[in-house]
Amino acid sequence: QVQLVESGGGLVQAGGSLRLSCAASGRTVRTSDMAWFRHAPGKEPEFVAAIAWGGGGTTLSESAKGRFTISRDDAKNTVYLQMNTLKPEDTAVYYCAGRFGRMPPQPWGAPYDFWGQGTQVTVSS
């Protein structure tokens, strides 16, 4: 059974930084496509960033480009989302997600198979 546990959320002032962690068990992150999504109250869930299995290519949403970085530590079986220059509109519950790595690689927009419980990020103005 795959389990994803997020941590690192909290309250931060605009312009500040946070690093979210997603610790995986039951599956190695190296063999999984991993991603971060967020869901703000009254809004649709939104893709934030993803990292591909194996070589670890990454993609970011337009709102995340230039501010956020997704990375992976295979030894710790953990995926990270470094968030800099945070804005109030980044306030949301952030979820880690994963799916089994396949060949050929799946499109970035393909569905994810397993999800964490989420961690709250609140950015004050």
N, C-alpha and C positions, 0 to 999 in steps of 0.2 A: 504494500500500500504506500502510495506516494504522499508525503506530507510536506507542505511548505509553511514556514513560520516567518512572518515579517516582524521586523523590529526597527527602531530608530526614528519613528515618528515623534511629533511633539509640537510645541508652540514656538514659533520663531518670528522675529520682526522682519518686515520687508527688507530685502537686500541681504538677508542672512543665508546660511547654508545648513543643510541637513544631509546625512547619508543614511539611506534606508538599506537594510539587509534582508535577504531572503535565504534562510537556511533550509536546505532540502534533505529529506531522508526517504529511503526507499527507491531512490533513483538518482543517478549522478547528473549534475548540471551539465557536465561536459557532453553527455549524450542526449541532451534535451535542448530544444529551443526554449528560451526563457524570456519573459517579458514583464513589464510593469504597466498596469492600467490604473486609472483613477476614476473616482465617482464623487462628484460634488452634489450637494443637495439641490434638487430641482433641475439637474442637468443629466444628459445621457452619459453613460460610462464612456471613457475616452482612453484610447491607446496612448501610451507615453513613450515607451522604448522597448527594444527587443535585442537579444543577442542570440546568434545562431549556434547550434551545436557544432562541436568539432573546432573548426577554425575560428569561430567567434566573431563573424562579421556582425555589425550592429546597424540599427536604424533608429531614428528618433522622430517624434512628431515635430511639426513645425514650431509648436509652442515650446518644445524642449530644446531644440537646436541652439547651440551656443551657451546653454546654461546647465543642462543635465548631461550626465555621462553614465552609461550602463557598463558594468564590468563583471567579471566572474573570477572567483578564486577556486580552482578545481581542487586544491588540497583541502580547503575548508568546505567544499561542496556548497558554496554560497554565492549568490548573485547580489550585486550592489546597484543602487541608484544614487549617485552623487548629484545633489541638487544645489546649485549656486544661484545667487541673485534672485532669491525667491520673491514672488509677488503675491499679493492677497488672492489673486485669481488662481493660484496654485493650491489653495485650500481645498482639501478633498480627503477621502479615504483612499489610500494607495494599496493596490493589490498586486501580489506576485502571481504569475501564472506560468505554466510549463506545458510542453507537449513532447511526445516522443520524437526524437530525431529520426529523419527518414532520408533515404536516397531514392530519387533525387530530392533535394531539399524542398520543403513546403514553402509556398508563398508567405510573405510576412503576414498577410491578412487571414491565413487559415486559422480555424478555431483552436483553442487551447483545451487541453485535457484535464488539467488539475490546477487548483487555485488555493491560495492562502486565505486567511481570515481577514486580512487587511490591517493597516495601521493608519491612524489619523495624523494628518499634517495640517496644521493651522498656521497661516501666515497673517500676522497683524500689520495694519498700516501705520 
